[in-house]
């Protein structure tokens, strides 16, 4: 399978307006592994995402990419929610004195 490209809306396109480049990598235990290189504004990323599809097709690779995108976005949202939660900082403030060097008796 040749390389192929998708744009930011996950539609197949040419390299000139692509956001992700797919390269078929190998087949393992009946699954097809693709390398997905993301365009970083200056060139293709050095480290690809590895995605697995049950078929060796462009459609299957794009579906696997969409699932990865969904997981990455949900992880980012969970992480952002964690840091936006004021109780995290309240817990830190409560424990700060407990772990400070002044509170430790030598």
Buried (B, 14 or more C-beta within 10 A) or exposed (E): EEEBBBBEEBEEBEEEEBEBBBBBBEEEEEBBBBBBBBBEEEEEBEEBBEBBBEEBEBEBBBBBBEEBBEEEEEEEEEEEEEEEEEEEEEEEEEEEEEEEEEEEEE
